[in-house]
Amino acid sequence: MGMIEPIPLRMNDATMVRIIRKLAQDSCNVFVTPHAKKRMRQRRITLTQVLTCLRKGFISEGAHQDINGSWKCTLQQLCIVMRVEIGLLL
């Protein structure tokens, strides 16, 4: 019996948002890199704002794969005082 060829996963924006929102319901599933923490400090963005963006934001740069095969997108959430925009990797 031969090996079964894997079927490549195709991600669309709706699926990506659904996965992100489900994962972001528990903040333990969210990992903030040292680079992201530095940028958050520079931009005065709190972890609460990031979590809100993950849970309620909309995609401003669509789902795409990077050179390593990981799925990426950019989410945006408009706040009263500022726009919070985050890049993320699944």
Contacts in CASP RR format, 6 or more apart in sequence:
PFRMAT RR
TARGET T0000
AUTHOR 0000-0000-0000
METHOD contacts of the structure
MODEL  1
MGMIEPIPLRMNDATMVRIIRKLAQDSCNVFVTPHAKKRMRQRRITLTQV
LTCLRKGFISEGAHQDINGSWKCTLQQLCIVMRVEIGLLL
11 63 0 8 1.000
11 65 0 8 1.000
11 71 0 8 1.000
11 90 0 8 1.000
12 63 0 8 1.000
13 59 0 8 1.000
13 62 0 8 1.000
13 63 0 8 1.000
13 73 0 8 1.000
15 63 0 8 1.000
16 59 0 8 1.000
16 62 0 8 1.000
16 63 0 8 1.000
16 71 0 8 1.000
16 73 0 8 1.000
16 90 0 8 1.000
17 57 0 8 1.000
17 58 0 8 1.000
17 59 0 8 1.000
17 75 0 8 1.000
19 90 0 8 1.000
20 54 0 8 1.000
20 73 0 8 1.000
20 75 0 8 1.000
20 88 0 8 1.000
20 90 0 8 1.000
21 54 0 8 1.000
21 55 0 8 1.000
21 56 0 8 1.000
23 29 0 8 1.000
23 30 0 8 1.000
23 54 0 8 1.000
24 30 0 8 1.000
24 51 0 8 1.000
24 54 0 8 1.000
24 55 0 8 1.000
25 55 0 8 1.000
27 47 0 8 1.000
27 51 0 8 1.000
30 50 0 8 1.000
30 51 0 8 1.000
30 54 0 8 1.000
32 40 0 8 1.000
32 47 0 8 1.000
32 50 0 8 1.000
36 86 0 8 1.000
39 45 0 8 1.000
40 46 0 8 1.000
40 47 0 8 1.000
40 50 0 8 1.000
45 84 0 8 1.000
49 77 0 8 1.000
49 79 0 8 1.000
49 84 0 8 1.000
50 84 0 8 1.000
50 86 0 8 1.000
52 77 0 8 1.000
52 79 0 8 1.000
52 84 0 8 1.000
53 75 0 8 1.000
53 76 0 8 1.000
53 77 0 8 1.000
53 84 0 8 1.000
53 85 0 8 1.000
53 86 0 8 1.000
54 75 0 8 1.000
54 86 0 8 1.000
54 88 0 8 1.000
56 77 0 8 1.000
57 75 0 8 1.000
57 76 0 8 1.000
57 77 0 8 1.000
58 75 0 8 1.000
58 76 0 8 1.000
58 77 0 8 1.000
59 73 0 8 1.000
59 74 0 8 1.000
59 75 0 8 1.000
59 76 0 8 1.000
60 74 0 8 1.000
60 75 0 8 1.000
60 76 0 8 1.000
60 85 0 8 1.000
61 73 0 8 1.000
61 74 0 8 1.000
61 87 0 8 1.000
62 73 0 8 1.000
62 74 0 8 1.000
63 71 0 8 1.000
63 72 0 8 1.000
63 73 0 8 1.000
64 71 0 8 1.000
64 72 0 8 1.000
64 73 0 8 1.000
65 71 0 8 1.000
65 72 0 8 1.000
66 72 0 8 1.000
66 89 0 8 1.000
70 89 0 8 1.000
70 90 0 8 1.000
71 89 0 8 1.000
71 90 0 8 1.000
72 87 0 8 1.000
72 88 0 8 1.000
72 89 0 8 1.000
72 90 0 8 1.000
73 87 0 8 1.000
73 88 0 8 1.000
74 85 0 8 1.000
74 86 0 8 1.000
74 87 0 8 1.000
74 88 0 8 1.000
75 85 0 8 1.000
75 86 0 8 1.000
75 87 0 8 1.000
75 88 0 8 1.000
76 83 0 8 1.000
76 84 0 8 1.000
76 85 0 8 1.000
77 83 0 8 1.000
77 84 0 8 1.000
77 85 0 8 1.000
78 84 0 8 1.000
END
